[in-house]
Amino acid sequence: MADKQFFSVQKSLTKKRIFTHEEIENYIFDKKEELSEVSEEEKCIGSYTPIWKSEPSNNRVHPFEFTGISGCNQDIVKNDPLYLFELYFTDEICEFIVNETNRYASQTINKKELSVKSRIRRWLPVTVSEVRQYIAIFLYQGVLWKPTYEMYYTTNPLFASAGIKWLLSYNKFKLIDKFIHFVDSSTLPNKYPVLSKISTVRDYLTKKFQDVYSPTQNISIDESLLLWKGRLSWKQCIRSKSARFSIKTFSLCESDSGYVWKFILYTGSELTNTLSSNYRYVATKIVMFLMHGLLDQGYKLYIDSWYSSYELSSVLLLRSKDTIGTLRKKQKRFTYFYP
């Protein structure tokens, strides 16, 4: 009996019955049920099969009816990775990157006195196809990681990556990597928001995420960390995580597939100052910002204890939205519910 797991079910205030782990596995907990009567003989033997009787619950809260439209908002012609990638990263955004990169390269070259052997002297205006090849190399590096860029172009047969050098030469790759730009730097003020240089591309991709696909009823909001050890004023240091130094994002995702429908980058007080001031807690402000466009449609939102609060639940309840989340009893946002 020592190796068996037991569970105690309280029949009354004075009596308890013991059941084996197998019996508990067959018990359905989502219904209000009670144990049938057991004879005194069975109680003495200690080995009996419980019979459960179900009673309908009279206090069940009915969820909101889902009225949203989920699924692809565009006709998917073929199931091809390149075709799906180009639904988001279109020629429009590639041409924008080409124009800003060439502009920044010209501005930089005109300001500098270049040495005779400078690699910058080899610069030629970048094209849309070269920008796509540059992005493809980065995607490839995410699959096959190497310590340095040089190792992807090495001729050593032990470390060589066949095909990389056929996309872009090493010098061209390094030049694009040096001058890649997403905004006209000459138009930026002396003190500008930290995300100003990438905000155009970020906003464009976020809009594409929403235009291409609409999530199903079950959605979730949580933070994610992207490992980053370079120089960045708004990177996070969380010692309890495997990615101690990282870029923190808050993402709204579809629960079934993990599809990212909307996200925001965390930049500290700069982010919180731009969010709505109608709410008390930062977590509520973040959730309401991410939920814009999905309210009043009966979505079910799943969150963890960092977001859970009476304020958030009451606001979403008024906007026809169910909230499912964990909470801690001593959490300040719920203390007035407990004695």
Backbone hydrogen bonds in HBPLUS format (Angstrom, degrees):
<---DONOR---> <-ACCEPTOR-->    atom                        ^
c    i                          cat <-CA-CA->   ^        H-A-AA   ^      H-
h    n   atom  resd res      DA  || num        DHA   H-A  angle D-A-AA Bond
n    s   type  num  typ     dist DA aas  dist angle  dist       angle   num
A0004-LYS N   A0001-MET O   3.23 MM   3  5.42 162.8  2.26 107.0 112.0     1
A0021-HIS N   A0005-GLN O   2.98 MM  16  5.24 110.5  2.48 157.5 156.2     2
A0007-PHE N   A0019-PHE O   3.06 MM  12  5.45 146.5  2.18 149.7 157.7     3
A0019-PHE N   A0007-PHE O   3.11 MM  12  5.45 159.9  2.15 151.3 157.6     4
A0009-VAL N   A0017-ARG O   3.15 MM   8  5.59 166.9  2.17 160.1 163.4     5
A0017-ARG N   A0009-VAL O   3.19 MM   8  5.59 164.4  2.22 147.8 152.4     6
A0024-ILE N   A0020-THR O   3.19 MM   4  6.55 151.0  2.28 146.5 154.4     7
A0025-GLU N   A0021-HIS O   3.06 MM   4  6.33 149.7  2.15 146.7 154.4     8
A0027-TYR N   A0024-ILE O   3.00 MM   3  5.08 158.8  2.05 106.5 112.8     9
A0055-GLU N   A0032-LYS O   3.03 MM  23  5.71 149.1  2.12 163.4 172.3    10
A0034-GLU N   A0053-LYS O   3.30 MM  19  5.82 150.2  2.39 148.8 156.8    11
A0053-LYS N   A0034-GLU O   3.32 MM  19  5.82 161.1  2.36 154.7 160.2    12
A0036-SER N   A0051-ILE O   3.10 MM  15  5.68 151.2  2.18 163.4 172.2    13
A0043-LYS N   A0039-SER O   3.14 MM   4  6.47 150.2  2.23 144.6 153.2    14
A0044-CYS N   A0040-GLU O   3.11 MM   4  6.37 150.1  2.21 144.2 151.0    15
A0045-ILE N   A0041-GLU O   3.07 MM   4  6.40 156.9  2.13 147.9 154.1    16
A0046-GLY N   A0042-GLU O   2.97 MM   4  6.09 162.0  2.00 149.4 154.0    17
A0067-THR N   A0297-GLN O   2.86 MM 230  4.97 162.2  1.89 133.9 140.0    18
A0071-GLY N   A0214-SER O   2.85 MM 143  5.23 165.4  1.87 148.8 143.9    19
A0214-SER N   A0071-GLY O   2.93 MM 143  5.23 160.6  1.97 140.5 146.7    20
A0073-ASN N   A0212-VAL O   2.82 MM 139  5.19 170.0  1.83 132.4 135.9    21
A0084-LEU N   A0080-ASP O   2.95 MM   4  6.20 162.5  1.98 162.5 167.7    22
A0085-PHE N   A0081-PRO O   2.89 MM   4  6.07 154.9  1.96 148.0 155.2    23
A0086-GLU N   A0082-LEU O   3.02 MM   4  6.20 153.3  2.10 145.6 152.1    24
A0087-LEU N   A0084-LEU O   3.20 MM   3  5.23 147.6  2.31  97.4 106.9    25
A0088-TYR N   A0085-PHE O   3.16 MM   3  5.74 147.4  2.27 111.3 118.8    26
A0089-PHE N   A0085-PHE O   2.95 MM   4  6.14 178.2  1.95 158.3 157.7    27
A0094-CYS N   A0090-THR O   3.20 MM   4  6.45 154.9  2.26 144.9 152.4    28
A0095-GLU N   A0091-ASP O   2.86 MM   4  5.96 160.0  1.90 151.4 155.4    29
A0096-PHE N   A0092-GLU O   3.16 MM   4  6.37 150.2  2.25 139.9 148.1    30
A0097-ILE N   A0093-ILE O   3.04 MM   4  6.27 157.6  2.09 145.0 150.1    31
A0098-VAL N   A0094-CYS O   2.93 MM   4  6.19 154.4  1.99 147.2 154.7    32
A0099-ASN N   A0095-GLU O   3.00 MM   4  6.21 163.9  2.03 149.7 152.8    33
A0100-GLU N   A0096-PHE O   3.07 MM   4  6.30 166.0  2.09 152.5 156.0    34
A0101-THR N   A0097-ILE O   2.87 MM   4  5.89 155.3  1.93 147.4 154.7    35
A0102-ASN N   A0098-VAL O   2.99 MM   4  6.10 168.2  2.00 152.3 155.3    36
A0103-ARG N   A0099-ASN O   3.00 MM   4  6.10 151.6  2.09 140.9 149.3    37
A0104-TYR N   A0100-GLU O   2.94 MM   4  6.09 163.7  1.97 145.9 149.9    38
A0105-ALA N   A0101-THR O   2.94 MM   4  6.13 156.9  2.00 148.7 155.5    39
A0106-SER N   A0102-ASN O   3.06 MM   4  6.21 158.3  2.10 144.1 149.2    40
A0107-GLN N   A0103-ARG O   2.99 MM   4  6.27 159.8  2.03 150.6 156.3    41
A0108-THR N   A0104-TYR O   2.96 MM   4  6.12 156.0  2.02 147.5 153.8    42
A0109-ILE N   A0105-ALA O   2.92 MM   4  6.05 167.4  1.94 152.6 156.2    43
A0110-ASN N   A0106-SER O   3.06 MM   4  6.09 159.2  2.10 147.2 152.4    44
A0111-LYS N   A0108-THR O   3.19 MM   3  5.31 137.3  2.38  98.4 110.0    45
A0112-LYS N   A0108-THR O   3.25 MM   4  6.42 133.6  2.48 145.7 156.8    46
A0118-SER N   A0115-SER O   3.31 MM   3  5.19 166.6  2.33 103.3 106.2    47
A0121-ARG N   A0118-SER O   3.30 MM   3  5.80 152.0  2.38 108.3 114.8    48
A0122-ARG N   A0119-ARG O   2.97 MM   3  5.65 159.6  2.01 118.4 124.7    49
A0123-TRP N   A0120-ILE O   2.97 MM   3  5.32 162.5  2.00 117.5 119.9    50
A0131-VAL N   A0127-THR O   3.07 MM   4  6.38 149.4  2.17 146.3 154.7    51
A0132-ARG N   A0128-VAL O   3.05 MM   4  6.35 157.0  2.11 150.5 156.4    52
A0133-GLN N   A0129-SER O   2.96 MM   4  6.21 152.9  2.03 143.5 151.3    53
A0134-TYR N   A0130-GLU O   2.87 MM   4  6.05 149.8  1.96 142.4 150.8    54
A0135-ILE N   A0131-VAL O   3.03 MM   4  6.31 156.9  2.08 147.9 153.0    55
A0136-ALA N   A0132-ARG O   2.88 MM   4  6.11 153.0  1.95 145.5 153.8    56
A0137-ILE N   A0133-GLN O   3.01 MM   4  6.26 149.9  2.10 145.9 152.5    57
A0138-PHE N   A0134-TYR O   3.29 MM   4  6.63 152.3  2.37 141.5 148.3    58
A0139-LEU N   A0135-ILE O   3.00 MM   4  6.35 154.1  2.06 151.0 158.1    59
A0140-TYR N   A0136-ALA O   2.92 MM   4  6.16 152.3  2.00 145.1 153.2    60
A0141-GLN N   A0137-ILE O   2.89 MM   4  6.15 149.2  1.99 144.9 153.5    61
A0142-GLY N   A0138-PHE O   3.13 MM   4  6.42 133.7  2.35 137.9 149.4    62
A0142-GLY N   A0139-LEU O   3.18 MM   3  5.14 131.5  2.42  92.4 105.3    63
A0143-VAL N   A0140-TYR O   3.02 MM   3  5.24 138.1  2.20 101.9 113.6    64
A0144-LEU N   A0140-TYR O   2.91 MM   4  6.20 169.5  1.92 161.3 163.8    65
A0152-TYR N   A0149-TYR O   3.05 MM   3  5.59 150.7  2.14 113.2 121.4    66
A0153-TYR N   A0150-GLU O   3.05 MM   3  5.38 145.4  2.17 105.8 115.8    67
A0159-PHE N   A0156-ASN O   3.04 MM   3  5.65 143.2  2.18 118.4 127.3    68
A0160-ALA N   A0156-ASN O   2.85 MM   4  5.59 130.1  2.10 159.2 173.1    69
A0164-ILE N   A0161-SER O   3.40 MM   3  6.15 162.3  2.44 132.8 137.7    70
A0166-TRP N   A0163-GLY O   3.21 MM   3  5.16 137.5  2.40  94.6 106.6    71
A0167-LEU N   A0164-ILE O   2.99 MM   3  5.41 146.1  2.11 109.1 118.9    72
A0168-LEU N   A0164-ILE O   3.35 MM   4  6.73 157.8  2.40 167.1 164.8    73
A0173-PHE N   A0169-SER O   2.92 MM   4  6.13 160.3  1.96 153.3 159.1    74
A0174-LYS N   A0170-TYR O   2.98 MM   4  6.20 162.6  2.01 152.3 156.4    75
A0175-LEU N   A0171-ASN O   2.97 MM   4  6.14 150.7  2.06 144.7 152.9    76
A0176-ILE N   A0172-LYS O   2.98 MM   4  6.18 164.8  2.00 152.6 156.0    77
A0177-ASP N   A0173-PHE O   2.92 MM   4  6.06 158.1  1.97 146.5 153.6    78
A0178-LYS N   A0174-LYS O   2.99 MM   4  6.10 133.3  2.22 134.1 145.5    79
A0178-LYS N   A0175-LEU O   3.17 MM   3  5.04 128.2  2.46  90.9 104.5    80
A0179-PHE N   A0175-LEU O   3.07 MM   4  6.30 152.0  2.15 148.8 155.2    81
A0180-ILE N   A0176-ILE O   2.79 MM   4  5.47 128.1  2.06 153.4 160.0    82
A0187-THR N   A0184-ASP O   3.09 MM   3  5.79 159.9  2.13 119.3 125.0    83
A0188-LEU N   A0185-SER O   3.24 MM   3  5.42 160.6  2.28 106.5 112.3    84
A0196-SER N   A0193-PRO O   3.07 MM   3  5.41 165.9  2.09 119.1 120.3    85
A0198-ILE N   A0195-LEU O   3.18 MM   3  5.60 151.8  2.27 110.0 118.0    86
A0199-SER N   A0195-LEU O   2.86 MM   4  5.59 121.0  2.22 153.5 169.9    87
A0202-ARG N   A0198-ILE O   2.97 MM   4  6.11 164.8  2.00 158.6 163.6    88
A0203-ASP N   A0199-SER O   2.87 MM   4  5.90 166.9  1.88 148.5 151.9    89
A0204-TYR N   A0200-THR O   3.02 MM   4  6.13 152.0  2.10 141.8 150.0    90
A0205-LEU N   A0201-VAL O   2.99 MM   4  6.16 167.2  2.00 154.2 156.5    91
A0206-THR N   A0202-ARG O   2.97 MM   4  6.12 158.8  2.02 149.9 156.4    92
A0207-LYS N   A0203-ASP O   3.04 MM   4  6.16 157.9  2.09 143.2 148.5    93
A0208-LYS N   A0204-TYR O   3.02 MM   4  6.30 150.5  2.11 143.1 151.7    94
A0209-PHE N   A0205-LEU O   2.88 MM   4  6.18 153.2  1.96 150.4 157.1    95
A0210-GLN N   A0206-THR O   3.28 MM   4  6.58 149.5  2.38 142.6 149.5    96
A0211-ASP N   A0207-LYS O   2.89 MM   4  6.12 147.9  1.99 146.7 156.6    97
A0212-VAL N   A0208-LYS O   2.99 MM   4  5.98 161.4  2.03 155.4 157.4    98
A0300-LYS N   A0217-GLN O   2.89 MM  83  5.87 172.3  1.89 146.5 148.6    99
A0255-SER N   A0218-ASN O   3.06 MM  37  5.60 167.0  2.08 133.2 135.3   100
A0219-ILE N   A0300-LYS O   2.93 MM  81  6.13 174.3  1.93 173.2 172.4   101
A0302-TYR N   A0219-ILE O   2.92 MM  83  6.28 148.5  2.02 143.1 153.2   102
A0220-SER N   A0253-CYS O   2.92 MM  33  5.47 158.8  1.96 156.5 162.0   103
A0253-CYS N   A0220-SER O   2.88 MM  33  5.47 164.6  1.91 163.1 167.1   104
A0221-ILE N   A0302-TYR O   3.29 MM  81  6.70 151.9  2.38 163.5 167.1   105
A0222-ASP N   A0251-SER O   3.21 MM  29  5.79 154.3  2.28 153.5 159.7   106
A0251-SER N   A0222-ASP O   2.98 MM  29  5.79 175.7  1.99 163.2 161.8   107
A0224-SER N   A0249-THR O   2.86 MM  25  5.39 151.8  1.94 149.5 157.3   108
A0249-THR N   A0224-SER O   2.99 MM  25  5.39 163.6  2.01 155.7 159.7   109
A0226-LEU N   A0247-ILE O   2.89 MM  21  4.97 155.3  1.95 138.5 146.8   110
A0247-ILE N   A0226-LEU O   2.75 MM  21  4.97 154.4  1.81 138.9 144.7   111
A0228-TRP N   A0245-PHE O   2.91 MM  17  5.69 177.9  1.91 136.6 136.2   112
A0236-GLN N   A0246-SER O   2.69 MM  10  5.27 166.9  1.71 169.7 165.8   113
A0246-SER N   A0236-GLN O   2.94 MM  10  5.27 155.9  2.00 143.2 151.1   114
A0238-ILE N   A0244-ARG O   2.83 MM   6  4.87 154.6  1.90 140.6 143.0   115
A0241-LYS N   A0238-ILE O   3.20 MM   3  5.80 166.2  2.22 118.8 123.0   116
A0266-TYR N   A0248-LYS O   2.86 MM  18  5.49 174.9  1.87 157.0 156.6   117
A0250-PHE N   A0264-ILE O   2.93 MM  14  5.41 161.1  1.97 157.1 163.2   118
A0264-ILE N   A0250-PHE O   2.95 MM  14  5.41 146.6  2.06 146.3 157.0   119
A0252-LEU N   A0262-LYS O   2.83 MM  10  5.32 169.5  1.84 165.0 165.3   120
A0261-TRP N   A0252-LEU O   2.89 MM   9  5.78 158.6  1.93 160.5 167.7   121
A0254-GLU N   A0259-TYR O   2.94 MM   5  5.21 148.6  2.04 136.8 146.1   122
A0258-GLY N   A0254-GLU O   2.76 MM   4  5.01 144.2  1.88 141.7 151.5   123
A0271-LEU N   A0268-GLY O   3.05 MM   3  5.70 136.9  2.25 115.3 124.5   124
A0272-THR N   A0268-GLY O   3.39 MM   4  6.80 163.1  2.42 149.8 153.1   125
A0273-ASN N   A0269-SER O   2.96 MM   4  5.96 149.1  2.05 147.3 154.0   126
A0274-THR N   A0271-LEU O   3.01 MM   3  5.40 142.5  2.15 108.5 119.2   127
A0285-LYS N   A0281-TYR O   3.21 MM   4  6.58 155.3  2.27 145.3 151.9   128
A0286-ILE N   A0282-VAL O   2.96 MM   4  6.27 157.6  2.01 155.9 161.6   129
A0287-VAL N   A0283-ALA O   3.01 MM   4  6.22 165.6  2.03 151.1 154.8   130
A0288-MET N   A0284-THR O   2.99 MM   4  6.10 167.6  2.00 152.5 155.9   131
A0289-PHE N   A0285-LYS O   3.05 MM   4  6.16 147.2  2.16 140.6 149.3   132
A0290-LEU N   A0286-ILE O   3.01 MM   4  6.26 163.1  2.04 152.2 156.2   133
A0291-MET N   A0287-VAL O   2.85 MM   4  5.96 144.5  1.98 147.4 158.1   134
A0292-HIS N   A0289-PHE O   3.41 MM   3  5.53 159.4  2.46 101.3 107.2   135
A0294-LEU N   A0291-MET O   2.87 MM   3  5.46 163.0  1.89 148.5 148.1   136
A0296-ASP N   A0319-ARG O   2.84 MM  23  4.84 142.3  1.98 152.0 147.8   137
A0298-GLY N   A0320-SER O   3.11 MM  22  5.37 129.4  2.38 157.3 169.8   138
A0322-ASP N   A0299-TYR O   3.19 MM  23  6.51 142.1  2.34 152.7 160.0   139
A0301-LEU N   A0322-ASP O   2.92 MM  21  6.19 172.4  1.93 153.8 153.5   140
A0324-ILE N   A0301-LEU O   2.79 MM  23  6.05 167.4  1.81 170.5 170.9   141
A0303-ILE N   A0324-ILE O   2.97 MM  21  6.41 151.6  2.05 148.8 156.9   142
A0307-TYR N   A0304-ASP O   3.19 MM   3  5.93 143.9  2.33 118.3 125.6   143
A0308-SER N   A0304-ASP O   3.29 MM   4  6.45 148.8  2.39 145.3 154.2   144
A0313-SER N   A0309-SER O   3.11 MM   4  6.31 172.4  2.11 152.4 154.6   145
A0314-SER N   A0310-TYR O   2.97 MM   4  6.01 162.1  2.01 149.0 153.9   146
A0315-VAL N   A0311-GLU O   3.05 MM   4  6.19 156.7  2.10 147.4 153.9   147
A0316-LEU N   A0312-LEU O   2.97 MM   4  6.15 168.3  1.99 156.3 159.2   148
A0317-LEU N   A0313-SER O   2.92 MM   4  5.98 143.5  2.05 139.4 149.9   149
A0318-LEU N   A0314-SER O   3.26 MM   4  6.45 146.7  2.38 139.3 145.8   150
A0319-ARG N   A0316-LEU O   3.01 MM   3  4.93 137.3  2.20  93.8 106.6   151
A0321-LYS N   A0316-LEU O   3.04 MM   5  5.22 131.4  2.28 141.4 147.9   152
A0320-SER N   A0317-LEU O   3.36 MM   3  5.35 145.0  2.50 111.4 107.7   153
A0331-GLN N   A0328-ARG O   3.07 MM   3  5.29 162.7  2.10 112.9 116.2   154
A0334-PHE N   A0331-GLN O   2.98 MM   3  5.64 166.3  2.00 122.4 126.2   155
A0337-PHE N   A0334-PHE O   2.99 MM   3  5.69 166.2  2.01 126.6 129.4   156
A0338-TYR N   A0335-THR O   3.20 MM   3  5.68 164.6  2.22 115.3 119.9   157
